Amino acid sequence: EVQLVESGGGLVQAGGSLRLSCATSGFAFDDYAIGWFRQAPGKEREGVSCITSITESAGRTYYADSVKGRFTISRDNAKNTVYLQMNSLKPEDTAVYYCAATTDAKFTWAPNYYCSAAGSPSYEYWGQGTRVSVSS
């Protein structure tokens, strides 16, 4: 059974850090791009950061403008896990964060599209989400 399980969310003060994990199983992790998306209360889903597959695209990374310089995405192929290190957190980062998997061929075709909310319906597998709350 395919599973993506997020963890690491919580309550943190502005300026603090959190490290989110997305543990996966049941599919060919090496062949999939992984994206982090978030949805804040009363707002639409947005793309946060994505990383391409190791086998096809050598783990290229993409970031939303709002998180560049603060967030870092990485993947540990031995553990089938993707991480999102979030530093210098702001109240506007408050949201439920989801990880999702899509085939690398689709992602490579249009990386900016597939790492955005517009492309998110094309992701094949989704986790349940982990909540991040940043207080001011």
Disulfide bonds with the S-S distance in Angstrom:
Cys22-Cys99 2.04
Cys50-Cys115 2.08
